[in-house]
Amino acid sequence: MKSLRIAVGQLAQETNHFVPMRTTLDDFAARLLLRGDAVLNGWGDARVEVPGFLSVLAAAGAEPVPLIAAGADSGGPVTRAAFETLLGEMLAALDAAGRLDGVLLALHGAMVLEDCDDPEAEIISRVRAKLPPATPVGVSLDLHAHVTAEMLQPDVHLVGYRAYPHIDMYETGVRTAELLLDRLAGRRRTAMALSKRPMVVSPVRARTVEAPLSEVVAIADGMLAQGTLLHAALFPVQPWLDLPGLGFAALTIADGDQQAARQAAEELADAAFSRRHRFEPELLPLDEVIRVGLASPGMTLVGDAGDGPTGGAGADQTEVLRGLLAAGADRAEGVILLTLCDPPAAAAAHAAGTGAVLDFSLGGHFTGAEKIRLRARIGTLADGAYVARDAGATGFVFQNGPTAVLEAGALRIVVRTRPGWEWDTNMYRSVGFDPAAASMVFVKSSGHFRAAFEPLAARTLIANTAGPTIADMRRIPWTRVTRPLFPIDPI
């Protein structure tokens, strides 16, 4: 008996419409770009989607056929040239693959091109066009995906993360692959349904372990436990997209029963929408956050919500640094940790060397944010590479480029070359700091940072900072979204 041959690939990026940058092929190459056998063995110990696919195929004795694995950091719309290059390689690999029994793809769901609002639907459609009719395709999606009706195509099943913070990426890959094998064996027939509501949720209040979203998750868990569904996913959506149809989505898969899938999706979407007024984020002005941190014992953990690189920001806003200096925090007794992405400053620090004292002009490299002048001593210098140790992308190697610690009194500013995910405590540990020992720790993130950092903190505060990932939904400058939309409209 011939073993199953399953093609495996990834093409993922999360777009933010409110940054001036475009995402190019170089951005994919800097983050993740694997070809050939590296798609199968180039992940190290990373617990993300594709290794999840591969673990299931290996256990089943199926042969994985590599396509391409490409992922860029969140940022501006992807150029058509980059998209065509990467998707073209994926399609060429499909042409060369020979017999295939199925395809597994790791997508994000919130990618946008400079000339296309729904490239995931285009990826799925163009991949399917290369396959014999009825070839099953399994697709994993991020919880912040902008899921559209056009993505629900014949012979395709979509499986989303079920946790935020994103601590189930590997498990999502496992679920996606297991369902594909069940379909091929005739054990399951997937009937998929999507229901959306005109509501956008701030990521500050979109944690699946915190009410009110946890209550909707519990309803979905009950459906799964009763055997009503094969899969249920909630998509609070990436809010910094300016697209028609933006909103909260529930996606369900039943075993051959389209009506059951539809009814469950509607129930879950209604459950979320009925709680819409309870999704208001708890945000504090930056000056109040700093005042509390300077006056309180233990480590104060602060989410710099407006400048989150995992939401597409350049991590180059100087509002936090400016606020700390204005409050005299550089004269505080305990060390204060914060980050900034500034390639010229990192390069200048590396050129001068540890111990040198320089005048820096910091910030605004990507987004044009206001710069700030600072005289600082150069501390630790590093190449910016570290292995994630905490829940989430555990084992993934992050490459943030040349990195330097700038010391200004009590302030320790970790200046890096590329915006990087601020999910993992190794972003500080890798340059010699124990976050638990600091008096204040700033992280450019709305919510995911809590999984790793919050156990170390005496208190966690979210600063209502400005920037491309602003956490107050009423302040997002949308122009194309379908109205009415909660909370900017009274629904």
C-alpha positions in Angstrom: 0.0 0.0 0.0 1.3 3.4 -1.0 2.0 5.8 1.9 0.1 9.1 1.9 2.0 12.0 0.3 1.1 15.4 1.9 2.5 18.7 0.7 3.5 21.1 3.5 4.0 24.9 3.3 3.6 28.3 4.9 3.1 31.8 3.7 2.2 34.1 6.5 2.2 37.8 7.5 -0.1 40.0 9.5 -0.7 43.4 8.0 -1.2 46.8 9.7 -2.7 49.5 7.4 -1.5 52.3 9.7 2.2 52.1 9.2 4.0 53.7 6.3 6.2 50.6 5.5 5.6 47.9 2.9 6.6 44.3 3.5 9.1 43.0 0.9 10.8 39.8 0.1 13.7 41.0 2.3 11.4 41.1 5.2 10.4 37.5 4.7 14.1 36.5 4.3 15.0 38.3 7.6 12.3 36.4 9.5 11.6 33.0 8.0 12.3 31.6 4.5 12.9 27.9 4.2 13.1 25.9 0.9 13.4 22.3 0.0 14.3 19.9 2.8 14.7 22.8 5.2 10.9 23.1 5.2 10.9 19.7 6.9 14.0 19.9 9.1 14.9 23.6 9.5 12.7 24.3 12.6 14.9 23.2 15.4 12.8 22.9 18.6 10.3 25.5 17.5 6.7 24.7 18.6 4.8 26.4 15.8 2.4 25.2 13.2 4.5 23.4 10.6 6.3 21.3 13.1 2.9 20.4 14.4 1.9 19.3 10.9 5.1 17.2 10.6 4.6 15.4 13.9 1.2 14.1 12.9 2.4 13.0 9.4 5.4 11.2 11.0 3.2 9.4 13.5 1.0 8.3 10.6 3.8 7.1 8.4 2.8 9.7 5.8 5.4 11.3 3.5 5.7 15.1 3.8 6.4 16.9 0.6 8.1 20.3 1.1 6.7 23.4 -0.6 8.1 26.6 0.9 7.9 28.1 4.4 7.8 31.9 4.4 6.9 34.2 7.2 7.5 37.9 7.7 7.1 40.0 10.9 3.8 42.0 11.1 4.0 45.2 9.1 2.6 47.1 6.2 0.9 45.6 3.2 2.9 43.0 1.3 4.2 44.0 -2.1 2.7 42.1 -5.0 6.2 41.3 -6.2 7.1 39.6 -2.9 3.8 37.7 -2.9 4.1 36.5 -6.5 7.7 35.4 -5.9 6.8 33.3 -2.8 3.5 32.0 -4.0 5.1 31.3 -7.4 7.7 29.1 -5.6 5.0 27.3 -3.7 3.0 26.6 -6.9 6.1 25.5 -8.8 6.8 23.0 -6.0 3.3 21.7 -6.3 3.8 21.2 -10.0 7.0 19.2 -9.3 5.6 17.2 -6.4 4.0 14.4 -8.4 1.1 12.5 -6.7 -0.3 14.3 -3.7 -3.0 13.1 -1.4 -3.5 16.4 0.4 -2.0 19.8 1.3 -1.3 21.5 4.7 -0.7 25.2 4.7 0.1 27.5 7.6 -1.3 30.9 6.9 -2.1 33.9 9.1 -5.4 35.1 7.9 -4.7 38.9 8.2 -2.3 39.4 5.4 -3.2 42.2 2.9 -1.3 43.1 -0.3 -0.8 46.5 -1.7 -3.3 45.5 -4.4 -5.5 42.8 -2.8 -7.6 42.8 0.4 -7.8 39.0 0.7 -4.6 37.2 -0.4 -5.3 34.2 1.8 -8.3 33.4 -0.4 -6.1 33.9 -3.4 -3.5 31.5 -2.0 -6.1 28.8 -1.3 -7.7 29.2 -4.7 -4.4 29.1 -6.6 -3.2 26.1 -4.7 -6.4 24.3 -5.3 -6.2 25.0 -9.0 -2.9 22.9 -9.0 -4.6 19.9 -7.4 -6.8 17.1 -8.7 -10.5 17.7 -7.8 -11.5 16.8 -4.3 -7.9 16.9 -2.9 -8.3 17.9 0.7 -6.5 21.1 1.9 -6.0 21.9 5.6 -5.2 25.5 6.6 -4.1 26.8 10.0 -5.0 30.4 11.0 -4.0 32.8 13.7 -6.7 33.8 16.1 -6.5 37.4 14.8 -7.3 36.4 11.2 -9.7 38.4 9.1 -11.6 35.4 8.0 -13.7 35.9 4.9 -16.4 33.9 3.1 -14.1 33.7 0.1 -11.6 31.6 2.2 -14.3 28.9 2.8 -13.6 27.0 -0.4 -14.6 23.4 -1.4 -12.4 20.6 0.0 -10.7 23.0 2.4 -10.9 23.1 6.2 -9.7 26.1 8.3 -8.4 25.6 11.8 -7.7 28.5 14.1 -5.7 29.0 17.2 -7.9 28.6 20.3 -5.7 30.6 22.7 -4.6 34.1 23.2 -1.9 34.6 24.3 -0.9 32.3 21.4 0.3 29.3 23.3 -1.2 26.7 21.0 0.5 27.3 17.7 2.0 23.8 17.6 -1.3 22.3 18.7 -3.1 24.1 16.0 -0.8 22.5 13.5 -1.6 19.1 15.0 -5.3 19.7 14.9 -5.1 20.8 11.3 -3.1 17.7 10.2 -5.2 15.2 12.2 -8.4 16.5 10.6 -6.8 16.1 7.1 -5.8 12.5 7.8 -9.3 11.8 9.2 -10.8 13.1 6.0 -8.5 11.0 3.8 -9.3 7.9 5.8 -13.1 8.6 5.5 -13.5 9.0 9.2 -14.7 12.6 9.0 -16.6 14.8 6.5 -16.0 18.5 7.1 -18.9 20.9 7.0 -17.7 24.4 7.8 -19.6 27.5 8.7 -18.6 31.2 9.4 -20.6 33.8 11.3 -19.4 37.4 11.8 -20.6 40.3 13.9 -19.8 44.1 13.4 -17.6 44.3 16.5 -13.9 44.9 16.9 -12.2 43.9 20.2 -9.1 45.5 21.6 -6.4 42.9 22.0 -6.0 44.1 25.6 -9.4 42.5 26.3 -9.2 39.6 23.8 -7.4 37.1 26.1 -9.1 33.7 26.0 -8.4 33.1 29.7 -10.2 36.3 30.8 -13.9 37.2 30.7 -15.8 38.0 28.7 -14.1 36.1 25.9 -13.3 33.1 28.2 -17.1 32.7 28.6 -17.5 32.3 24.8 -14.6 29.9 24.7 -16.4 27.9 27.4 -19.5 27.6 25.2 -17.3 26.4 22.3 -15.6 23.9 24.6 -19.0 22.6 25.6 -20.0 22.1 22.0 -16.7 20.2 21.3 -17.2 18.1 24.5 -20.7 17.1 23.4 -19.5 16.0 20.0 -21.5 18.6 18.2 -18.4 19.9 16.5 -15.0 18.8 15.2 -13.6 22.3 15.6 -14.6 25.7 16.8 -12.5 28.9 16.6 -13.1 32.5 17.6 -11.5 35.3 15.7 -11.5 38.7 17.5 -9.6 39.9 14.4 -6.5 42.1 13.9 -8.1 45.6 14.5 -5.5 47.6 12.7 -6.8 46.6 9.3 -8.9 49.1 7.3 -11.1 46.7 5.3 -14.8 46.2 4.5 -16.4 43.4 6.5 -13.9 43.8 9.5 -15.4 42.2 12.6 -15.5 39.3 15.1 -15.9 35.9 13.5 -16.8 32.4 14.7 -15.8 29.4 12.6 -17.1 25.9 13.2 -16.6 22.5 11.6 -19.1 19.7 12.0 -18.9 16.1 10.8 -20.9 16.3 7.6 -23.7 18.3 9.1 -23.8 21.8 7.6 -26.9 22.9 9.6 -25.1 21.9 12.9 -22.1 23.9 11.9 -24.1 26.9 10.9 -26.2 26.9 14.1 -23.1 26.6 16.3 -21.3 29.4 14.5 -24.3 31.7 14.9 -24.6 30.8 18.6 -21.0 31.6 19.2 -21.0 34.9 17.3 -24.2 35.9 19.2 -22.6 35.0 22.5 -19.6 37.3 21.7 -21.7 40.2 20.4 -24.1 40.1 23.3 -21.1 40.8 25.6 -19.7 43.6 23.4 -20.0 46.3 26.1 -17.9 44.2 28.5 -14.9 44.1 26.1 -13.9 47.7 27.0 -10.1 47.7 27.7 -8.6 48.8 31.0 -6.1 51.4 29.9 -4.1 54.0 31.9 -2.4 57.2 30.8 1.3 56.8 30.5 2.1 59.3 33.2 -0.1 57.5 35.7 1.6 54.2 34.8 5.0 55.7 35.4 3.9 57.3 38.7 2.5 53.9 40.0 5.7 52.1 38.9 8.0 54.5 40.6 6.1 54.6 43.8 5.3 50.9 44.2 7.3 47.9 45.5 8.1 44.9 43.4 8.3 44.8 39.6 5.7 46.8 37.7 5.0 45.3 34.2 3.8 47.7 31.6 2.3 47.0 28.2 3.3 49.7 25.7 0.1 48.9 23.7 0.5 51.5 20.9 3.8 50.3 19.6 3.5 46.5 19.4 5.7 45.0 16.7 3.5 41.8 16.6 0.7 44.1 15.5 2.8 45.7 12.8 4.3 48.7 14.6 8.0 49.6 14.0 8.7 49.5 17.7 10.3 53.0 17.2 7.9 55.2 19.2 9.6 57.3 21.8 6.6 58.2 24.0 7.6 55.8 26.8 11.3 57.0 26.9 10.2 60.6 26.8 7.7 60.0 29.6 10.2 58.3 31.8 12.8 61.1 31.4 10.1 63.7 32.1 9.2 61.9 35.3 12.9 61.7 36.4 12.8 57.9 36.2 16.4 57.9 35.2 17.1 58.8 38.8 15.1 55.9 40.2 16.7 53.4 42.6 15.8 50.2 40.6 16.7 49.4 37.0 14.0 50.1 34.4 13.9 48.0 31.3 12.5 49.1 27.9 13.2 48.5 24.2 13.4 50.6 21.0 14.1 49.6 17.4 16.6 52.0 15.9 19.0 50.5 13.3 21.4 53.5 13.1 21.6 53.8 16.9 22.4 50.1 17.2 25.1 50.4 14.5 26.6 53.4 16.1 26.8 51.6 19.5 28.5 48.6 17.9 31.0 50.8 16.2 31.9 52.7 19.4 32.0 49.6 21.6 31.0 48.8 25.2 31.8 51.5 27.7 31.7 54.4 25.2 29.4 57.4 25.9 27.6 58.8 22.9 24.9 61.3 22.1 22.1 59.5 20.4 19.1 60.6 18.4 16.6 57.8 19.0 13.3 56.7 17.5 11.2 57.3 14.4 13.3 55.2 12.0 10.4 53.4 10.4 7.3 55.4 11.2 8.6 59.0 11.5 7.8 59.2 15.2 9.3 62.1 17.1 13.0 61.5 17.9 14.6 62.1 21.3 18.1 63.2 22.1 19.8 61.1 24.8 23.4 60.8 26.1 24.0 57.3 27.1 26.7 54.8 28.0 26.9 51.7 25.8 26.5 48.5 27.8 26.0 45.0 26.5 26.4 44.4 22.7 24.8 41.4 21.1 23.9 40.0 17.7 20.2 40.0 18.5 19.6 36.3 18.2 17.9 34.4 21.0 15.8 31.2 21.5 12.3 31.7 22.8 12.0 30.0 26.2 8.4 30.8 27.3 4.9 29.7 26.3 4.1 30.6 22.7 6.8 30.2 20.0 8.9 28.1 22.3 12.2 27.0 20.7 11.9 29.5 17.8 15.1 31.4 17.1 14.5 35.1 16.9 16.9 37.2 14.8 16.6 40.9 15.8 19.9 42.0 14.3 22.7 43.9 16.0 21.5 45.0 19.5 22.9 47.3 22.1 22.0 48.2 25.7 22.1 51.9 26.3 22.5 53.0 29.9 21.1 56.3 31.1 21.0 56.4 34.9 18.5 53.7 35.9 17.2 53.3 32.4 18.4 50.3 30.3 17.2 50.7 26.7 17.6 47.5 24.6 18.0 49.0 21.1 17.8 46.5 18.3 18.0 46.6 14.5 14.7 44.9 13.6 11.3 45.0 15.2 10.8 41.7 17.0 8.1 39.9 18.9 8.0 41.1 22.4 6.5 37.9 23.8 9.4 36.2 25.5 11.5 37.0 28.6 14.7 36.1 26.7 14.4 39.4 24.8 15.8 40.8 28.1 17.6 37.8 29.5 19.7 37.4 26.3 21.4 40.8 27.0 22.0 40.1 30.7 18.8 41.2 32.5 16.5 39.3 34.8 13.1 41.0 34.4 12.0 39.9 37.8 14.8 41.9 39.4 13.9 45.2 37.7 11.6 47.9 39.2 9.8 48.4 36.0 9.7 46.4 32.7 8.1 47.8 29.6 7.0 45.5 26.8 5.7 46.7 23.4 2.7 44.4 23.3 -1.1 44.5 24.0 -1.6 41.1 25.5 0.7 38.2 24.5 3.5 39.3 26.8 1.4 38.4 29.8 2.0 34.7 29.4 5.7 35.0 29.9 6.2 38.2 32.0 3.1 38.4 34.2 4.2 35.6 36.6 7.2 37.7 37.5 5.3 41.0 38.2 3.8 42.5 41.3 1.3 44.3 39.0 0.5 44.6 35.3 -0.6 47.9 33.7 -1.5 48.7 30.1 -0.4 52.2 29.0 -2.7 53.9 26.6 0.1 54.9 24.3 -0.3 56.2 20.8 1.1 54.5 17.7 0.1 52.0 15.0 -1.3 49.4 17.4 -3.3 51.8 19.6 -5.4 49.8 22.1 -8.4 52.2 22.2 -10.5 51.1 19.3 -12.2 54.5 19.2 -9.0 56.2 18.2 -8.2 54.0 15.1 -8.5 56.1 12.0 -10.5 53.7 9.9 -12.0 54.9 6.6 -13.0 51.7 4.7 -14.6 49.5 7.4 -18.2 48.6 7.0 -20.4 50.8 9.3 -21.9 50.5 11.8 -19.1 48.9 13.7 -18.9 48.6 17.5 -17.4 50.3 19.5 -17.1 53.3 17.2 -20.8 53.2 16.5 -23.6 52.8 19.1 -25.1 49.4 18.3 
